[in-house]
């Protein structure tokens, strides 16, 4: 059952990432990978919420490990970051990698805080 929950969540997350990434790419005509950037920061924020609301194990497997695991993408982040370096866009690469890490950690912390805040309202 656990594998099924993670698999279904992961498939849904991958489809959501693909659709949102394409929508963002249509809006931004630049070499800067805004789609992956936005998706990974949003995913970190959502994971902060999901991991802090104390949901059931099955819900966490579906949302945390499955959906958000499929939604966010470390491999694409690395590929796009180093692709910018290869194309001699060192400033864009540095900003993309550095800001992604800082905002990813901040997003997770903010999501965790928001989940705790709304739990006590």
C-alpha positions, 0 to 999 in steps of 0.5 A: 500500500505504501508504494502505491500511495507514493507512486500515485502521489509521485505521478500526480506531482510529476504531471503538476511539475510538467504543467506548471513548468511549461506554463511558466516557460511560456510566460518567461522567455529567458535562459534563467530557469524560472519554472524549476526555481518557482516549483522547487521553492513552492515545493519546499514551502509545501513540504514544510507545511505537510511535515508540520501538520502531523497528518496520517502516515498514509497522507504523508506518504502520498503528499510528502514522499509522493506528490512533492517528491515528484513535484520538486526536482533536484536533478533538473535544478543541478542540470539547469544550474550547471548548464548556465555555467557551461553557457558562460552565464556565471552570474545567472548560475550563481544567483540561481543556485544560491538563491534556490538554496536560500529560498528553499530552506526559508520556504521550508521554515516558513511552511513549518511556521505557518502550519504551526501558526494555523494549528493554534488558531 
